[in-house]
Amino acid sequence: MSNRRTSVRGAALLEMSVAMLLLGLAVFGIAQLVIRHHQLVSTIDDWCVGEPTYYVVPSDDPLERTLGMPAALEEELEYRLPPVKRRTKYEIEIESREKSLRPPRATAVVVVEEID
């Protein structure tokens, strides 16, 4: 009977060892997820904070605007007075936008139509 008790105790110790191994693997997996999440959040913070403010500046040349040349993005806005004609209203539609972290950039396709 003493052999039977030893084998039962050995089985309990083996089961406990397997359970601890599985628990250790689970904790290690969760720790890896937390570390990767922290790295991603810090990358997003670096991308969002500290970037300059960009202004959309249309071209001064009326021919370029007529041909649909894209506006420029500038970090500093020079104060420009447009020629005073009449007040026009525009309908602006954002067709698509894309953001990426590597390299950090954002693009958008915008349609601007004058409303009569």
N, C-alpha and C positions, 0 to 999 in steps of 0.2 A: 504494500500500500504506500510505502514511502516513495517508490518510484513514480507512482501515479500522481502524487502531490507535486513532485518536482517537475514533471512534464506539464502539469497544469500551470504552475508558476512560470515556467519557461515560456509557455504560449502567451500568457498575459504580458510578460516582458517584451516578447517579440511583437505582439499587437501594439503595445505602447510605443515601441521604437518606430514601427511603421506609421502610426498615427502622428508622432512627432515629426517624422520626415515629411509627411504630407502637409502638416501644418507649417513647417518651415518653408516648403516650396510655395505654398499659398501666400505666406507673408512676403517672401522674396518677390513673387510676381506682382503683388500689390505695391510693394516699395518701388519696383521698376516703373509701374504706371504713374505713381505719384511724382517720381523724378522727371519722367518725360513730360508730364503735364506742367510741372514747374518750369521746365526749359521752354516749352511752347508759350506759356504765359509771359515769361520774361522776354522772349523774342517779339511777341505782339506788343508788349509795353515799349520796347525799344523802337519798334516800327511806328507806333502811334505818337509817342512823346518826343519832342525835340525836332520834329520835322517843321520846316518853314511853312508859312501860309502862302499858298499860290493864288494868284489872281488871273482870271481869264481876260486877256486884253485883245480885242479885235484889231485888225490891221488898220492903219491910217489911210491906206490907199483904197479909194472907192472901187477901183477895178478889181483888186484882189478880193474885196468883200463880195462883189458881184459874181465873180467866178467861184465863190464858195471856198476860198482858201481858209484853212483852219486858223483859229485864234491861237495866240501864243500864251504860254503859262509863264508868268513872271513872279519872282519872289517879292519884289518891291513895286508898289503901284505908284506910278507917276500921275499926278493929277492932270487930267486932260479935259478940256471943255469941248464937248462935241458941238458941231455946228447946230444952231437952233433952227429947226424947221417946224415941225409940229410934233405933238406928242403921239407916239405910236404905241400900240399894244402888241405884244407878242405872245404867241402860244408856244410853250416849250415842252417838248416831249423827250424823255430819256429812253432811248431805244435799248441800249445795253450798257452794262458796266462790269468791269472786271477788277478784282483786287488780287494782288499776290504778295506774299511775304518775302519770297526769294526770287528775284531781287525785289525790294520794296517799291511797289508802284501801284497806281490806280489809273484806269483809263475809262472813258465814257464816250458813248456815241449819242449826240444830242441833235435833235431837229428843232430849229427855230423858224416859226412862220409868223409873218406879220398879219395882224388881224385888222381889217378895214373898219 
